[in-house]
Amino acid sequence: MIKNKISDDFFKKAILKGNEGLLNDFSPSVREFKVGCDNFFEISRDSEHKRINDRITKFVLDKSPINSSACGFVQGKSYYDFLRPHIQGYYFLRLDIKKFFHSIPSHEVKSLLAQHFNNEKNGKKYSALDIAYMSITHRVSDNYIDKDFRGKEILPIGFSSSPVISNIIFRRVDILIQKLCEDKGIIYSRYADDMLFSCDNSKYLHSEQFEKDISIFVSTLSLKLKKRKRRATENTISLNGYVVQNRKRKKGFLHVYKEKPVGNIRLSDKKLKPLKKLSALLKKQKDPIYIMENIFYLNPKNFIRRYGGNFAFYSKYADDQLQNKLKGYRSYLVSLIKYNDKYGCVNIDCMKKVKGLVEVFESNIK
């Protein structure tokens, strides 16, 4: 018996919560939908499927080891942890894994679950492994809108268990990549399907050979890199509203470059722009309706069509929505301030702007 395999008794008590009837009658409850080019799958919230998925994630999957380079969907880590290791780099490379969750082979998922769950049915229709597998994966319906997905068994985007499983399964690839990078003096971190690399010499990092080497590692899980998302830069890289920047500083009258300068993280101008605009309107004491219509595109015609023409209700709705925005932005910016207090990695000018924004937002929160 595998050391990490849980007992049938634990499965029945902790995962099924005593509902052993599910071993004969378990029906996954999933909503399938497409947003733009992306396919999503959502377990019905008030269902046994959802409860079992959550328990498997909490009691089994969350306790499985992952590699230190993984930062996405990891307790105690954030996007800042994905970026921070690279403030000492000068040359950057971002690679993206194509259809990350949906391309992880279902047999890899079953192999992982088989390490923890018994496959003995003991006269029942399903084994613990069957229930776990049906709870974690999804067989796409034969009439789904995207023909490429019809009938496929996938690790779905939308299941709370999928990010955890992806980190566990990708661990062996993370280890291969990390070993290569350590040998070559390259820093590596990963946030879900985003892989970020940096170093102080671009010769190998920006070469076709490096990308080929990473592609080979990734292909061991039947995954591929998304070529159009590749980004190779020096000095600065901008990702999802964050900028990592590191300038080689001159020292002395001979203008000799420091070998290993340390850069910082800042919010991009694009990410700061709506926050600064919101702050400016708050300082001008503009009313919530004006702010919601001009910054967050609240449409009065659509509102009237949906809720009626009660102006007092519209005004209250705008005020409530603005308060939610202010609390959300404040929480987001405070998390950056706290992270910088701990690691001192955020650009000084950016931090001044962030603290100023927090002050304005706090003064307008009711």
C-alpha positions as CSV (number, residue, x, y, z in Angstrom):
1,M,0.0,0.0,0.0
2,I,1.2,3.5,-0.9
3,K,2.3,5.5,2.2
4,N,0.1,8.5,1.4
5,K,-3.0,6.5,0.6
6,I,-6.0,7.5,2.8
7,S,-8.1,4.8,4.5
8,D,-11.6,4.0,3.3
9,D,-12.9,5.0,6.8
10,F,-11.3,8.4,6.4
11,F,-12.8,8.8,2.9
12,K,-16.3,7.9,4.1
13,K,-16.2,10.1,7.2
14,A,-14.1,13.1,6.1
15,I,-14.8,13.3,2.3
16,L,-18.3,11.8,2.0
17,K,-19.3,13.0,5.5
18,G,-21.1,9.7,6.1
19,N,-23.1,9.8,2.9
20,E,-22.1,6.4,1.6
21,G,-25.0,6.3,-0.8
22,L,-22.8,8.4,-3.1
23,L,-20.7,5.3,-3.8
24,N,-23.7,4.0,-5.8
25,D,-25.2,7.3,-7.0
26,F,-22.8,10.1,-7.6
27,S,-23.6,12.7,-10.4
28,P,-21.2,15.5,-11.2
29,S,-23.0,18.9,-11.4
30,V,-21.1,21.2,-13.8
31,R,-22.1,24.3,-15.8
32,E,-20.2,24.7,-19.1
33,F,-19.7,28.1,-20.7
34,K,-17.5,30.1,-23.0
35,V,-16.3,33.7,-22.5
36,G,-14.6,35.1,-25.6
37,C,-12.0,32.5,-26.5
38,D,-11.8,30.9,-23.0
39,N,-13.7,27.8,-21.8
40,F,-14.9,27.7,-18.2
41,F,-16.5,24.9,-16.1
42,E,-18.2,25.6,-12.8
43,I,-19.4,23.2,-10.2
44,S,-22.9,24.0,-8.9
45,R,-22.3,25.7,-5.5
46,D,-24.9,23.9,-3.5
47,S,-24.1,20.4,-4.6
48,E,-22.5,17.2,-3.2
49,H,-20.0,17.5,-6.1
50,K,-18.8,20.9,-4.8
51,R,-18.6,19.8,-1.2
52,I,-16.6,16.7,-2.1
53,N,-14.3,18.7,-4.4
54,D,-13.6,21.2,-1.6
55,R,-12.9,18.4,1.0
56,I,-10.5,16.6,-1.4
57,T,-8.6,19.8,-2.0
58,K,-8.5,20.7,1.7
59,F,-7.7,17.3,3.3
60,V,-5.6,15.7,0.6
61,L,-4.3,17.9,-2.2
62,D,-3.3,21.0,-0.2
63,K,-1.0,18.7,1.8
64,S,0.9,17.5,-1.3
65,P,4.4,18.9,-2.0
66,I,5.0,21.5,-4.7
67,N,8.2,23.2,-6.0
68,S,9.4,26.4,-4.4
69,S,9.3,28.2,-7.8
70,A,5.5,27.9,-7.9
71,C,3.8,31.1,-6.7
72,G,0.3,31.0,-8.2
73,F,-2.6,29.7,-6.0
74,V,-0.2,28.8,-3.2
75,Q,-1.1,29.7,0.4
76,G,1.1,32.5,1.7
77,K,2.3,33.5,-1.7
78,S,1.1,36.2,-4.2
79,Y,1.9,37.7,-7.6
80,Y,4.5,39.8,-5.8
81,D,6.4,36.7,-4.8
82,F,6.4,35.7,-8.5
83,L,8.1,39.0,-9.4
84,R,10.4,39.8,-6.5
85,P,13.1,37.2,-7.2
86,H,13.8,39.0,-10.5
87,I,14.6,42.5,-9.2
88,Q,18.3,41.4,-9.3
89,G,18.0,40.4,-12.9
90,Y,18.7,42.7,-15.9
91,Y,17.7,40.4,-18.8
92,F,14.2,39.0,-18.7
93,L,12.3,36.3,-20.5
94,R,8.6,35.5,-20.1
95,L,7.3,32.2,-21.5
96,D,3.7,31.0,-21.4
97,I,2.3,27.5,-21.4
98,K,-0.4,26.9,-23.9
99,K,-3.9,25.9,-22.5
100,F,-2.2,25.0,-19.2
101,F,-5.0,23.4,-17.2
102,H,-7.0,21.9,-20.1
103,S,-3.8,20.3,-21.7
104,I,-2.7,18.4,-18.6
105,P,-3.3,14.8,-19.5
106,S,-6.2,13.1,-17.6
107,H,-4.0,10.1,-17.0
108,E,-1.6,12.3,-15.0
109,V,-4.5,13.4,-12.8
110,K,-5.7,9.8,-12.3
111,S,-2.1,8.7,-11.5
112,L,-1.8,11.4,-8.8
113,L,-5.2,10.6,-7.3
114,A,-4.3,6.8,-7.3
115,Q,-1.5,7.7,-4.8
116,H,-4.1,8.7,-2.3
117,F,-7.4,6.9,-3.0
118,N,-8.2,3.2,-3.0
119,N,-9.7,1.7,-6.1
120,E,-11.5,-1.1,-4.4
121,K,-15.3,-1.0,-4.9
122,N,-16.3,-3.5,-2.2
123,G,-19.6,-4.3,-4.0
124,K,-20.4,-0.6,-4.6
125,K,-20.7,1.1,-8.1
126,Y,-17.8,3.5,-7.5
127,S,-14.5,3.3,-5.6
128,A,-13.0,6.2,-3.6
129,L,-10.7,6.7,-6.6
130,D,-13.7,6.9,-9.0
131,I,-15.4,9.5,-6.8
132,A,-12.3,11.6,-6.5
133,Y,-11.6,11.5,-10.2
134,M,-15.1,12.4,-11.1
135,S,-15.0,15.3,-8.6
136,I,-11.7,16.7,-9.9
137,T,-12.0,16.3,-13.6
138,H,-14.7,16.9,-16.1
139,R,-15.9,15.1,-19.3
140,V,-17.1,17.8,-21.6
141,S,-20.5,17.3,-23.1
142,D,-20.8,16.0,-26.7
143,N,-22.9,19.1,-27.7
144,Y,-20.6,21.8,-26.1
145,I,-20.2,24.9,-28.1
146,D,-16.4,24.5,-28.7
147,K,-16.1,21.4,-30.9
148,D,-12.5,20.9,-29.9
149,F,-13.5,20.1,-26.3
150,R,-16.4,17.8,-27.0
151,G,-16.1,14.5,-25.2
152,K,-12.7,15.3,-23.7
153,E,-11.8,14.6,-20.1
154,I,-10.0,17.7,-18.8
155,L,-8.7,19.4,-15.7
156,P,-11.2,22.3,-15.9
157,I,-10.6,26.0,-15.5
158,G,-13.2,27.0,-12.9
159,F,-12.8,24.1,-10.4
160,S,-11.1,25.3,-7.2
161,S,-9.0,22.1,-7.2
162,S,-7.5,22.6,-10.6
163,P,-4.8,25.1,-9.7
164,V,-3.6,23.0,-6.8
165,I,-3.5,19.8,-8.9
166,S,-1.6,21.7,-11.7
167,N,1.1,22.8,-9.2
168,I,1.4,19.2,-7.9
169,I,1.7,17.6,-11.3
170,F,4.0,20.3,-12.7
171,R,6.3,19.9,-9.8
172,R,8.6,17.5,-11.6
173,V,8.9,19.9,-14.5
174,D,9.6,22.8,-12.1
175,I,12.4,20.8,-10.6
176,L,14.0,20.1,-14.1
177,I,13.7,23.8,-15.0
178,Q,15.0,25.0,-11.7
179,K,18.0,22.7,-11.9
180,L,18.9,23.9,-15.4
181,C,18.5,27.6,-14.3
182,E,20.6,27.1,-11.2
183,D,23.4,25.6,-13.3
184,K,23.2,28.6,-15.7
185,G,22.8,31.4,-13.1
186,I,19.2,32.1,-14.1
187,I,16.4,32.9,-11.7
188,Y,13.1,31.1,-12.3
189,S,9.6,31.5,-10.9
190,R,6.1,30.4,-12.1
191,Y,2.6,31.7,-11.7
192,A,0.2,29.1,-13.1
193,D,1.0,29.1,-16.9
194,D,3.4,32.1,-16.7
195,M,7.1,31.4,-16.4
196,L,9.5,34.2,-15.7
197,F,13.3,34.0,-16.0
198,S,16.0,36.6,-15.4
199,C,19.8,36.9,-15.2
200,D,22.6,39.4,-15.7
201,N,23.7,37.9,-19.0
202,S,21.3,37.3,-21.9
203,K,23.5,35.1,-24.1
204,Y,21.9,31.9,-23.2
205,L,18.6,33.2,-21.7
206,H,17.6,34.9,-24.9
207,S,18.8,32.1,-27.2
208,E,16.7,29.7,-29.2
209,Q,18.4,26.9,-27.3
210,F,17.1,28.0,-23.9
211,E,13.5,28.1,-25.2
212,K,14.0,24.7,-26.8
213,D,15.3,23.3,-23.6
214,I,12.3,24.6,-21.7
215,S,10.0,23.3,-24.4
216,I,11.5,19.8,-24.0
217,F,10.9,19.8,-20.2
218,V,7.3,21.1,-20.6
219,S,6.6,18.4,-23.3
220,T,7.2,15.7,-20.8
221,L,3.6,16.5,-19.6
222,S,2.4,16.8,-23.2
223,L,2.3,20.6,-22.8
224,K,3.5,23.3,-25.3
225,L,4.7,26.9,-25.1
226,K,2.5,29.6,-26.5
227,K,4.9,31.3,-29.0
228,R,3.1,34.5,-29.3
229,K,3.3,35.2,-25.6
230,R,7.1,35.0,-25.5
231,R,8.7,38.2,-24.3
232,A,12.4,38.8,-24.1
233,T,13.6,42.2,-22.7
234,E,16.4,43.9,-20.9
235,N,16.3,46.5,-18.2
236,T,12.5,46.4,-17.8
237,I,9.6,43.9,-18.1
238,S,5.9,44.7,-17.7
239,L,3.5,41.9,-16.8
240,N,-0.2,42.2,-15.9
241,G,0.1,45.8,-14.7
242,Y,3.4,45.3,-12.8
243,V,6.8,46.5,-13.9
244,V,10.1,45.0,-12.8
245,Q,13.0,47.4,-13.6
246,N,16.7,47.2,-13.0
247,R,19.2,49.7,-14.4
248,K,22.9,49.0,-14.5
249,R,24.2,51.9,-12.4
250,K,27.5,53.6,-13.2
251,K,30.0,54.2,-10.5
252,G,33.1,56.3,-10.4
253,F,34.5,58.7,-13.0
254,L,35.3,55.7,-15.3
255,H,31.5,54.9,-15.5
256,V,32.1,51.3,-14.7
257,Y,28.8,49.3,-14.4
258,K,28.0,47.6,-11.2
259,E,27.9,43.9,-11.8
260,K,24.8,43.1,-9.8
261,P,22.6,46.1,-9.2
262,V,19.2,45.6,-7.5
263,G,16.1,46.9,-9.1
264,N,12.5,47.1,-7.9
265,I,8.8,46.5,-8.6
266,R,6.2,49.2,-9.5
267,L,2.7,49.4,-10.7
268,S,2.4,50.3,-14.4
269,D,1.1,53.6,-15.5
270,K,-1.8,51.9,-17.1
271,K,-2.7,50.2,-13.8
272,L,-2.3,53.4,-11.8
273,K,-4.3,55.6,-14.3
274,P,-7.8,54.8,-13.2
275,L,-6.8,54.9,-9.5
276,K,-5.3,58.4,-10.0
277,K,-8.4,59.5,-11.9
278,L,-10.7,58.2,-9.2
279,S,-8.6,60.0,-6.6
280,A,-8.8,63.3,-8.5
281,L,-12.6,63.1,-8.8
282,L,-12.9,62.3,-5.1
283,K,-10.8,65.3,-4.2
284,K,-13.1,67.5,-6.4
285,Q,-16.0,66.0,-4.4
286,K,-17.7,64.7,-7.4
287,D,-20.9,62.7,-6.5
288,P,-20.9,58.8,-6.8
289,I,-23.1,58.8,-9.9
290,Y,-20.7,61.1,-11.8
291,I,-17.7,58.9,-10.7
292,M,-19.4,55.6,-11.5
293,E,-20.6,56.8,-14.9
294,N,-17.3,58.4,-16.0
295,I,-14.7,55.9,-14.6
296,F,-16.6,52.6,-14.2
297,Y,-19.0,53.0,-17.1
298,L,-22.2,52.7,-15.2
299,N,-24.9,53.1,-17.9
300,P,-28.1,54.8,-16.7
301,K,-30.1,53.5,-19.7
302,N,-29.1,49.9,-19.0
303,F,-29.9,50.4,-15.3
304,I,-33.4,51.8,-16.0
305,R,-34.1,49.0,-18.4
306,R,-33.2,46.5,-15.7
307,Y,-34.3,48.1,-12.5
308,G,-36.7,50.9,-13.5
309,G,-36.4,54.7,-13.3
310,N,-36.3,55.3,-9.6
311,F,-33.6,57.9,-9.2
312,A,-33.2,57.5,-5.5
313,F,-32.5,53.8,-6.0
314,Y,-30.1,54.6,-8.8
315,S,-28.3,57.1,-6.6
316,K,-28.1,54.5,-3.7
317,Y,-26.8,51.8,-6.1
318,A,-24.1,54.1,-7.5
319,D,-23.0,55.0,-3.9
320,D,-22.9,51.4,-2.8
321,Q,-20.9,50.4,-5.9
322,L,-18.4,53.2,-5.3
323,Q,-17.9,52.2,-1.7
324,N,-17.2,48.6,-2.9
325,K,-14.6,49.9,-5.4
326,L,-12.9,52.1,-2.7
327,K,-12.7,49.2,-0.2
328,G,-11.4,46.9,-2.9
329,Y,-8.8,49.3,-4.1
330,R,-7.7,50.2,-0.6
331,S,-7.3,46.6,0.3
332,Y,-5.3,45.9,-2.8
333,L,-3.0,48.9,-2.3
334,V,-2.5,48.2,1.5
335,S,-1.4,44.7,0.6
336,L,1.3,46.2,-1.6
337,I,2.4,48.5,1.2
338,K,2.6,45.6,3.7
339,Y,4.6,43.6,1.2
340,N,7.0,46.4,0.7
341,D,7.3,46.9,4.5
342,K,8.4,43.3,4.7
343,Y,10.7,43.1,1.6
344,G,11.5,46.7,0.6
345,C,11.2,45.8,-3.1
346,V,8.8,48.4,-4.4
347,N,9.9,51.6,-6.2
348,I,10.0,54.6,-3.9
349,D,8.1,56.9,-6.1
350,C,5.4,54.3,-6.7
351,M,5.1,53.7,-3.0
352,K,4.6,57.4,-2.4
353,K,1.8,57.4,-5.0
354,V,0.2,54.3,-3.5
355,K,0.2,55.7,0.0
356,G,-1.3,59.0,-1.3
357,L,-4.1,57.0,-3.0
358,V,-4.8,55.0,0.1
359,E,-5.2,58.2,2.1
360,V,-7.7,59.6,-0.3
361,F,-9.7,56.4,-0.6
362,E,-9.8,55.9,3.2
363,S,-11.1,59.4,3.8
364,N,-14.0,58.6,1.4
365,I,-15.0,55.2,2.8
366,K,-18.1,55.4,5.0
